[in-house]
Amino acid sequence: MSTAPLLNSQILGQAHYAARALLERELARTGNTFFHSIALNALAAQGGAAAREAIAERMTSTVKIDEGEALKALVELADSGLVETVPSSSAPGDADRIQLTEDGRALQTRLAAFAAEVAPRVYGTVPEEDLAVAARVLLQITERANAVCAETADR
């Protein structure tokens, strides 16, 4: 009798990279990277503008890259005209904000539409109840992995 494999990091990674390959292919058509898409989505989630440091923090905490790599992606987005810096007009020392340009918003909308188009093909035949269980389990795993990462950061 064959039993289903238990969930582990290898299975999680395979699922992640299989789904990511779809996005990477679409991103290649636009000349952008996965990290660019993370930044664009983070900005869109903040209404299109946010403090540069807040977006870099979101990137470092979600995709586990270092701050330098996150800031590099933001510079690349600015260089390509997808985001722009909006100087703070309040108190001295306030962080500059970045915002999506019209082109940046259009690209983020295109990528979101692409994800919405392929999602039913990837998840469509999986029962909703199974997806709900998977979501709960994956959120618990993420929380625990983040906690272990924080505990062992100085090792």
C-alpha contacts under 8 A as a table, 3 or more apart, distances in Angstrom:
res1	aa1	res2	aa2	distance
7	L	11	I	6.25
7	L	12	L	7.22
8	N	11	I	5.47
8	N	12	L	6.25
9	S	12	L	4.96
9	S	13	G	5.92
10	Q	13	G	5.07
10	Q	14	Q	6.14
11	I	14	Q	5.12
11	I	15	A	6.28
12	L	15	A	5.29
12	L	16	H	6.16
13	G	16	H	4.99
13	G	17	Y	6.03
14	Q	17	Y	5.27
14	Q	18	A	5.99
15	A	18	A	5.19
15	A	19	A	6.25
16	H	19	A	5.38
16	H	20	R	5.92
17	Y	20	R	4.79
17	Y	21	A	5.89
18	A	21	A	5.33
18	A	22	L	7.10
19	A	22	L	5.52
19	A	23	L	7.02
19	A	122	V	7.99
20	R	23	L	5.12
20	R	24	E	6.00
21	A	24	E	4.92
21	A	25	R	6.13
22	L	25	R	5.37
22	L	26	E	6.61
23	L	26	E	5.14
23	L	27	L	6.05
23	L	34	F	7.73
23	L	111	L	7.99
23	L	115	A	7.50
24	E	27	L	4.92
24	E	28	A	6.05
24	E	33	T	7.12
24	E	34	F	6.48
25	R	28	A	5.18
25	R	29	R	6.72
26	E	29	R	5.31
26	E	30	T	6.97
26	E	111	L	7.74
26	E	114	F	7.98
27	L	30	T	5.17
27	L	31	G	6.26
27	L	32	N	5.23
27	L	33	T	6.00
27	L	34	F	7.15
27	L	37	S	7.98
27	L	111	L	7.97
28	A	31	G	5.05
28	A	32	N	6.03
28	A	33	T	7.12
29	R	32	N	7.81
32	N	36	H	6.15
32	N	37	S	7.50
33	T	36	H	5.08
33	T	37	S	6.49
34	F	37	S	5.12
34	F	38	I	6.38
35	F	38	I	5.01
35	F	39	A	6.32
35	F	59	M	7.78
35	F	70	A	7.35
35	F	73	A	6.32
36	H	39	A	5.18
36	H	40	L	6.15
36	H	73	A	5.82
36	H	74	L	7.28
36	H	77	L	6.79
37	S	40	L	5.02
37	S	41	N	6.03
37	S	108	Q	7.22
37	S	111	L	7.88
38	I	41	N	5.21
38	I	42	A	6.10
38	I	59	M	6.68
39	A	42	A	5.01
39	A	43	L	6.17
39	A	55	I	6.52
39	A	56	A	7.79
39	A	59	M	6.76
39	A	73	A	7.70
39	A	74	L	7.12
40	L	43	L	5.19
40	L	44	A	6.13
40	L	100	L	7.47
40	L	104	G	7.19
40	L	105	R	7.85
40	L	108	Q	5.90
41	N	44	A	4.99
41	N	45	A	6.06
41	N	108	Q	6.54
42	A	45	A	5.12
42	A	46	Q	6.48
42	A	55	I	6.32
42	A	58	R	7.09
42	A	59	M	7.94
43	L	46	Q	5.09
43	L	47	G	6.55
43	L	48	G	4.84
43	L	49	A	5.61
43	L	50	A	6.42
43	L	55	I	6.93
43	L	99	Q	6.95
43	L	100	L	6.95
44	A	47	G	5.15
44	A	48	G	4.49
44	A	49	A	7.37
44	A	100	L	7.66
44	A	105	R	7.55
44	A	108	Q	7.52
45	A	48	G	6.95
46	Q	49	A	6.02
46	Q	50	A	6.32
48	G	99	Q	5.45
48	G	100	L	5.37
48	G	105	R	7.64
49	A	97	R	6.63
49	A	98	I	5.54
49	A	99	Q	4.01
49	A	100	L	6.45
50	A	54	A	6.68
50	A	55	I	6.85
50	A	97	R	5.25
50	A	98	I	5.71
50	A	99	Q	6.55
51	A	54	A	5.19
51	A	55	I	6.60
51	A	95	A	6.13
51	A	96	D	5.94
51	A	97	R	4.11
51	A	98	I	6.12
52	R	55	I	5.34
52	R	56	A	6.27
52	R	95	A	7.23
52	R	96	D	6.40
52	R	97	R	5.42
52	R	98	I	5.75
53	E	56	A	5.00
53	E	57	E	6.00
53	E	95	A	7.60
54	A	57	E	5.04
54	A	58	R	6.17
55	I	58	R	5.02
55	I	59	M	6.25
56	A	59	M	5.08
56	A	60	T	6.16
56	A	67	E	6.29
56	A	70	A	5.28
56	A	71	L	6.15
57	E	60	T	5.08
57	E	61	S	6.00
57	E	67	E	7.31
58	R	61	S	5.28
58	R	62	T	6.02
59	M	62	T	5.35
59	M	63	V	5.78
59	M	64	K	7.10
59	M	65	I	6.97
59	M	70	A	6.23
60	T	63	V	5.77
60	T	64	K	4.76
60	T	65	I	4.83
60	T	66	D	5.78
60	T	67	E	6.17
60	T	70	A	6.75
61	S	64	K	5.43
61	S	65	I	7.64
65	I	69	E	6.34
65	I	70	A	6.76
66	D	69	E	5.49
66	D	70	A	6.51
67	E	70	A	5.02
67	E	71	L	6.08
68	G	71	L	5.16
68	G	72	K	6.04
69	E	72	K	4.99
69	E	73	A	6.34
70	A	73	A	5.23
70	A	74	L	6.48
71	L	74	L	5.00
71	L	75	V	6.24
72	K	75	V	5.08
72	K	76	E	6.20
73	A	76	E	5.03
73	A	77	L	6.21
74	L	77	L	5.04
74	L	78	A	6.24
74	L	83	V	7.79
75	V	78	A	5.02
75	V	79	D	6.05
76	E	79	D	4.95
76	E	80	S	6.17
77	L	80	S	5.17
77	L	81	G	6.27
77	L	82	L	5.21
77	L	83	V	5.69
78	A	81	G	5.04
78	A	82	L	5.75
78	A	83	V	4.77
78	A	84	E	5.52
78	A	85	T	7.77
79	D	82	L	7.72
80	S	83	V	7.88
81	G	84	E	6.89
81	G	101	T	6.93
81	G	103	D	7.14
81	G	104	G	7.30
82	L	100	L	6.04
82	L	101	T	5.32
82	L	102	E	7.44
82	L	103	D	5.51
82	L	104	G	3.92
82	L	105	R	7.59
83	V	98	I	6.40
83	V	99	Q	5.35
83	V	100	L	4.42
83	V	101	T	5.10
83	V	104	G	6.05
84	E	98	I	5.45
84	E	99	Q	5.50
84	E	100	L	6.52
84	E	101	T	6.43
85	T	96	D	6.69
85	T	97	R	5.78
85	T	98	I	4.38
85	T	99	Q	6.45
86	V	96	D	6.18
86	V	97	R	5.16
86	V	98	I	5.63
86	V	99	Q	7.00
87	P	95	A	7.90
87	P	96	D	4.92
87	P	97	R	6.24
88	S	91	A	7.80
88	S	94	D	6.21
88	S	95	A	6.46
88	S	96	D	5.20
88	S	97	R	6.59
90	S	94	D	6.85
91	A	94	D	5.89
100	L	103	D	7.62
100	L	104	G	5.07
100	L	105	R	5.65
101	T	104	G	4.87
101	T	105	R	6.09
102	E	105	R	5.19
102	E	106	A	6.15
103	D	106	A	5.01
103	D	107	L	6.17
104	G	107	L	5.14
104	G	108	Q	6.13
105	R	108	Q	5.12
105	R	109	T	6.03
106	A	109	T	5.09
106	A	110	R	6.10
107	L	110	R	4.94
107	L	111	L	6.15
108	Q	111	L	5.14
108	Q	112	A	6.12
109	T	112	A	5.08
109	T	113	A	6.09
110	R	113	A	5.11
110	R	114	F	6.17
111	L	114	F	4.96
111	L	115	A	6.22
112	A	115	A	5.07
112	A	116	A	6.16
113	A	116	A	4.99
113	A	117	E	6.08
114	F	117	E	5.01
114	F	118	V	6.33
115	A	118	V	5.35
115	A	119	A	5.89
116	A	119	A	5.36
116	A	120	P	7.43
117	E	120	P	6.75
117	E	121	R	7.81
118	V	121	R	5.26
118	V	122	V	6.37
119	A	122	V	5.07
119	A	123	Y	5.79
119	A	124	G	7.14
120	P	123	Y	5.19
120	P	124	G	4.26
120	P	125	T	7.92
121	R	124	G	5.43
121	R	125	T	7.86
122	V	125	T	7.85
123	Y	126	V	5.56
124	G	127	P	7.85
126	V	130	D	6.66
126	V	131	L	6.75
127	P	130	D	5.31
127	P	131	L	6.46
128	E	131	L	5.03
128	E	132	A	6.22
129	E	132	A	5.09
129	E	133	V	6.32
130	D	133	V	5.11
130	D	134	A	6.05
131	L	134	A	4.98
131	L	135	A	6.03
132	A	135	A	5.11
132	A	136	R	6.32
133	V	136	R	5.19
133	V	137	V	6.18
134	A	137	V	5.13
134	A	138	L	5.96
135	A	138	L	5.18
135	A	139	L	6.06
136	R	139	L	5.24
136	R	140	Q	6.31
137	V	140	Q	5.13
137	V	141	I	6.20
138	L	141	I	4.98
138	L	142	T	6.04
139	L	142	T	5.06
139	L	143	E	6.14
140	Q	143	E	5.10
140	Q	144	R	6.14
141	I	144	R	5.14
141	I	145	A	5.95
142	T	145	A	5.12
142	T	146	N	6.02
143	E	146	N	5.20
143	E	147	A	6.23
144	R	147	A	5.01
144	R	148	V	6.22
145	A	148	V	5.11
145	A	149	C	6.02
146	N	149	C	4.97
146	N	150	A	6.16
147	A	150	A	5.11
147	A	151	E	6.16
148	V	151	E	5.00
148	V	152	T	6.10
149	C	152	T	5.30
149	C	153	A	5.85
150	A	153	A	5.22
151	E	154	D	7.77
152	T	155	R	5.52
